[in-house]
Amino acid sequence: MFTCKQVSQALSKEDYEKLSPTRRFLLRLHVKLCIFCGKFNRQVMDAQDMCRCYKQHEESVAEHRPKLDSAKKDQLKALLAAQSKSEKS
């Protein structure tokens, strides 16, 4: 079984999903059972899960994102510049 310090170090140094299945199981077991570090380390694990999910979805969305041609980009820049000038006045 891991100590609280070992669990915190393992989560801060690397992604827990990259650990061996046995170590990952013991780490999750400790986090579920420990009243001292459970809440914090659960949040760390959730944050890592969210980052991993975001990264996976970002790559798939980027492939289907429409590309702007230079004329559209120039139009947007002009609109933003005009808007910032009117806000300053």
N, CA and C atoms as a LAMMPS dump frame, in Angstrom:
ITEM: TIMESTEP
0
ITEM: NUMBER OF ATOMS
267
ITEM: BOX BOUNDS ff ff ff
-5.0000000000000000e+02 5.0000000000000000e+02
-5.0000000000000000e+02 5.0000000000000000e+02
-5.0000000000000000e+02 5.0000000000000000e+02
ITEM: ATOMS id mol type element x y z
1 1 1 N 0.847 -1.191 0
2 1 2 C 0 0 0
3 1 3 C 0.882 1.24 0
4 2 1 N 0.431 2.261 -0.682
5 2 2 C 1.148 3.534 -0.769
6 2 3 C 0.927 4.361 0.491
7 3 1 N 1.881 5.242 0.776
8 3 2 C 1.671 6.261 1.804
9 3 3 C 1.094 7.494 1.114
10 4 1 N 0.583 8.415 1.906
11 4 2 C 0.019 9.646 1.336
12 4 3 C 1.079 10.403 0.537
13 5 1 N 2.276 10.456 1.075
14 5 2 C 3.353 11.17 0.4
15 5 3 C 3.689 10.514 -0.937
16 6 1 N 3.734 9.197 -0.991
17 6 2 C 4.037 8.49 -2.231
18 6 3 C 2.951 8.726 -3.276
19 7 1 N 1.704 8.737 -2.838
20 7 2 C 0.591 8.974 -3.767
21 7 3 C 0.692 10.38 -4.352
22 8 1 N 0.918 11.361 -3.508
23 8 2 C 1.018 12.744 -3.979
24 8 3 C 2.192 12.921 -4.932
25 9 1 N 3.316 12.298 -4.614
26 9 2 C 4.481 12.399 -5.498
27 9 3 C 4.218 11.717 -6.835
28 10 1 N 3.6 10.543 -6.8
29 10 2 C 3.314 9.823 -8.049
30 10 3 C 2.373 10.629 -8.934
31 11 1 N 1.386 11.284 -8.34
32 11 2 C 0.433 12.069 -9.129
33 11 3 C 1.041 13.371 -9.636
34 12 1 N 1.956 13.946 -8.883
35 12 2 C 2.525 15.218 -9.327
36 12 3 C 3.621 15.024 -10.368
37 13 1 N 4.291 13.877 -10.362
38 13 2 C 5.393 13.646 -11.29
39 13 3 C 4.943 13.121 -12.641
40 14 1 N 3.908 12.316 -12.657
41 14 2 C 3.51 11.701 -13.918
42 14 3 C 2.007 11.482 -13.955
43 15 1 N 1.523 11.236 -15.118
44 15 2 C 0.118 10.936 -15.31
45 15 3 C -0.157 9.545 -14.76
46 16 1 N -1.143 9.425 -13.889
47 16 2 C -1.387 8.134 -13.255
48 16 3 C -1.837 7.069 -14.253
49 17 1 N -2.363 7.458 -15.392
50 17 2 C -2.778 6.48 -16.395
51 17 3 C -1.586 5.782 -17.038
52 18 1 N -0.403 6.38 -16.927
53 18 2 C 0.795 5.776 -17.51
54 18 3 C 1.457 4.779 -16.563
55 19 1 N 0.961 4.675 -15.326
56 19 2 C 1.517 3.722 -14.37
57 19 3 C 1.118 2.303 -14.744
58 20 1 N 1.831 1.349 -14.189
59 20 2 C 1.469 -0.057 -14.428
60 20 3 C 0.093 -0.307 -13.822
61 21 1 N -0.641 -1.295 -14.317
62 21 2 C -1.985 -1.563 -13.803
63 21 3 C -2.015 -1.828 -12.292
64 22 1 N -1.014 -2.52 -11.779
65 22 2 C -0.984 -2.817 -10.345
66 22 3 C -0.788 -1.549 -9.536
67 23 1 N 0.171 -0.733 -9.95
68 23 2 C 0.424 0.531 -9.231
69 23 3 C -0.776 1.473 -9.339
70 24 1 N -1.406 1.501 -10.504
71 24 2 C -2.585 2.349 -10.689
72 24 3 C -3.725 1.893 -9.786
73 25 1 N -3.923 0.58 -9.667
74 25 2 C -4.962 0.043 -8.796
75 25 3 C -4.689 0.416 -7.338
76 26 1 N -3.437 0.224 -6.892
77 26 2 C -3.096 0.547 -5.51
78 26 3 C -3.224 2.044 -5.238
79 27 1 N -2.856 2.856 -6.215
80 27 2 C -2.982 4.302 -6.064
81 27 3 C -4.455 4.697 -5.935
82 28 1 N -5.288 4.172 -6.793
83 28 2 C -6.722 4.482 -6.728
84 28 3 C -7.334 3.977 -5.429
85 29 1 N -6.912 2.808 -4.983
86 29 2 C -7.418 2.248 -3.735
87 29 3 C -7.06 3.162 -2.571
88 30 1 N -5.828 3.625 -2.542
89 30 2 C -5.407 4.529 -1.47
90 30 3 C -6.232 5.811 -1.495
91 31 1 N -6.414 6.371 -2.68
92 31 2 C -7.161 7.63 -2.797
93 31 3 C -8.6 7.45 -2.343
94 32 1 N -9.196 6.307 -2.639
95 32 2 C -10.587 6.07 -2.223
96 32 3 C -10.716 5.846 -0.719
97 33 1 N -9.719 5.234 -0.111
98 33 2 C -9.821 4.869 1.294
99 33 3 C -9.236 5.898 2.259
100 34 1 N -8.316 6.723 1.802
101 34 2 C -7.61 7.637 2.698
102 34 3 C -8.461 8.872 3.002
103 35 1 N -8.668 9.136 4.278
104 35 2 C -9.451 10.319 4.659
105 35 3 C -8.593 11.576 4.676
106 36 1 N -7.269 11.413 4.692
107 36 2 C -6.374 12.565 4.799
108 36 3 C -6.06 13.191 3.443
109 37 1 N -5.727 12.381 2.46
110 37 2 C -5.321 12.957 1.172
111 37 3 C -6.297 12.607 0.052
112 38 1 N -7.33 11.872 0.356
113 38 2 C -8.256 11.409 -0.672
114 38 3 C -8.866 12.507 -1.509
115 39 1 N -9.393 13.537 -0.865
116 39 2 C -10.091 14.587 -1.608
117 39 3 C -9.136 15.339 -2.537
118 40 1 N -7.98 15.73 -2.016
119 40 2 C -7.015 16.466 -2.838
120 40 3 C -6.555 15.621 -4.021
121 41 1 N -6.132 14.396 -3.756
122 41 2 C -5.602 13.558 -4.826
123 41 3 C -6.691 13.143 -5.809
124 42 1 N -7.923 13.038 -5.361
125 42 2 C -9.036 12.771 -6.28
126 42 3 C -9.184 13.943 -7.245
127 43 1 N -9.032 15.16 -6.72
128 43 2 C -9.116 16.344 -7.578
129 43 3 C -7.964 16.382 -8.576
130 44 1 N -6.781 15.972 -8.149
131 44 2 C -5.633 15.916 -9.054
132 44 3 C -5.908 14.906 -10.169
133 45 1 N -6.428 13.738 -9.797
134 45 2 C -6.732 12.71 -10.793
135 45 3 C -7.821 13.192 -11.752
136 46 1 N -8.838 13.859 -11.214
137 46 2 C -9.906 14.395 -12.072
138 46 3 C -9.357 15.452 -13.027
139 47 1 N -8.463 16.305 -12.536
140 47 2 C -7.869 17.329 -13.395
141 47 3 C -7.048 16.698 -14.515
142 48 1 N -6.299 15.65 -14.196
143 48 2 C -5.53 14.953 -15.231
144 48 3 C -6.465 14.314 -16.251
145 49 1 N -7.557 13.732 -15.784
146 49 2 C -8.538 13.132 -16.706
147 49 3 C -9.138 14.191 -17.629
148 50 1 N -9.481 15.346 -17.061
149 50 2 C -10.071 16.411 -17.872
150 50 3 C -9.078 16.931 -18.911
151 51 1 N -7.82 17.097 -18.505
152 51 2 C -6.793 17.57 -19.446
153 51 3 C -6.587 16.566 -20.574
154 52 1 N -6.57 15.294 -20.233
155 52 2 C -6.386 14.249 -21.244
156 52 3 C -7.571 14.245 -22.218
157 53 1 N -8.769 14.353 -21.678
158 53 2 C -9.978 14.366 -22.513
159 53 3 C -9.999 15.602 -23.407
160 54 1 N -9.649 16.761 -22.85
161 54 2 C -9.613 17.986 -23.633
162 54 3 C -8.611 17.875 -24.771
163 55 1 N -7.451 17.337 -24.465
164 55 2 C -6.409 17.2 -25.48
165 55 3 C -6.869 16.292 -26.613
166 56 1 N -7.516 15.173 -26.276
167 56 2 C -8.011 14.252 -27.299
168 56 3 C -9.076 14.918 -28.159
169 57 1 N -9.997 15.646 -27.521
170 57 2 C -11.066 16.289 -28.278
171 57 3 C -10.559 17.479 -29.076
172 58 1 N -9.574 18.176 -28.544
173 58 2 C -9.019 19.321 -29.261
174 58 3 C -8.396 18.884 -30.581
175 59 1 N -7.682 17.767 -30.57
176 59 2 C -7.059 17.272 -31.787
177 59 3 C -8.108 16.852 -32.816
178 60 1 N -9.188 16.21 -32.369
179 60 2 C -10.215 15.779 -33.315
180 60 3 C -11.019 16.971 -33.847
181 61 1 N -11.24 17.975 -33.019
182 61 2 C -11.986 19.162 -33.453
183 61 3 C -11.141 19.999 -34.406
184 62 1 N -9.843 20.068 -34.164
185 62 2 C -8.963 20.882 -35.001
186 62 3 C -8.963 20.408 -36.447
187 63 1 N -9.145 19.127 -36.66
188 63 2 C -9.174 18.596 -38.019
189 63 3 C -10.387 19.101 -38.794
190 64 1 N -11.5 19.359 -38.1
191 64 2 C -12.741 19.755 -38.76
192 64 3 C -13.02 21.253 -38.657
193 65 1 N -12.111 21.996 -38.056
194 65 2 C -12.305 23.424 -37.893
195 65 3 C -12.145 24.107 -39.247
196 66 1 N -13.084 24.972 -39.617
197 66 2 C -12.963 25.659 -40.906
198 66 3 C -11.793 26.641 -40.893
199 67 1 N -11.137 26.766 -42.022
200 67 2 C -9.984 27.665 -42.165
201 67 3 C -10.465 28.998 -42.746
202 68 1 N -9.934 30.088 -42.214
203 68 2 C -10.263 31.411 -42.731
204 68 3 C -9.236 31.817 -43.778
205 69 1 N -9.74 32.362 -44.884
206 69 2 C -8.797 32.87 -45.873
207 69 3 C -8.31 34.251 -45.433
208 70 1 N -7.309 34.772 -46.093
209 70 2 C -6.677 36.027 -45.659
210 70 3 C -7.643 37.212 -45.746
211 71 1 N -8.562 37.199 -46.705
212 71 2 C -9.522 38.298 -46.829
213 71 3 C -10.44 38.355 -45.606
214 72 1 N -10.916 37.2 -45.17
215 72 2 C -11.794 37.145 -43.98
216 72 3 C -11.019 37.573 -42.733
217 73 1 N -9.767 37.146 -42.638
218 73 2 C -8.949 37.541 -41.487
219 73 3 C -8.775 39.05 -41.452
220 74 1 N -8.516 39.657 -42.613
221 74 2 C -8.355 41.107 -42.677
222 74 3 C -9.639 41.825 -42.278
223 75 1 N -10.787 41.296 -42.694
224 75 2 C -12.071 41.881 -42.317
225 75 3 C -12.264 41.835 -40.798
226 76 1 N -11.945 40.705 -40.209
227 76 2 C -12.09 40.578 -38.76
228 76 3 C -11.153 41.524 -38.023
229 77 1 N -9.932 41.643 -38.487
230 77 2 C -8.979 42.561 -37.863
231 77 3 C -9.494 43.992 -37.934
232 78 1 N -10.031 44.372 -39.077
233 78 2 C -10.557 45.731 -39.245
234 78 3 C -11.735 45.972 -38.301
235 79 1 N -12.624 44.994 -38.194
236 79 2 C -13.767 45.124 -37.286
237 79 3 C -13.309 45.247 -35.835
238 80 1 N -12.352 44.442 -35.431
239 80 2 C -11.847 44.505 -34.057
240 80 3 C -11.148 45.839 -33.783
241 81 1 N -10.385 46.319 -34.749
242 81 2 C -9.713 47.603 -34.582
243 81 3 C -10.735 48.728 -34.457
244 82 1 N -11.769 48.702 -35.282
245 82 2 C -12.807 49.73 -35.222
246 82 3 C -13.549 49.67 -33.89
247 83 1 N -13.807 48.463 -33.409
248 83 2 C -14.515 48.309 -32.148
249 83 3 C -13.668 48.814 -30.98
250 84 1 N -12.379 48.525 -30.977
251 84 2 C -11.523 48.985 -29.879
252 84 3 C -11.375 50.494 -29.899
253 85 1 N -11.372 51.115 -31.102
254 85 2 C -11.295 52.579 -31.197
255 85 3 C -12.576 53.215 -30.652
256 86 1 N -13.742 52.602 -30.957
257 86 2 C -14.995 53.182 -30.477
258 86 3 C -15.144 53.005 -28.96
259 87 1 N -14.562 51.955 -28.396
260 87 2 C -14.629 51.75 -26.94
261 87 3 C -13.733 52.73 -26.209
262 88 1 N -12.609 53.126 -26.824
263 88 2 C -11.675 54.073 -26.206
264 88 3 C -12.235 55.49 -26.21
265 89 1 N -13.105 55.796 -27.174
266 89 2 C -13.656 57.153 -27.298
267 89 3 C -14.732 57.417 -26.3
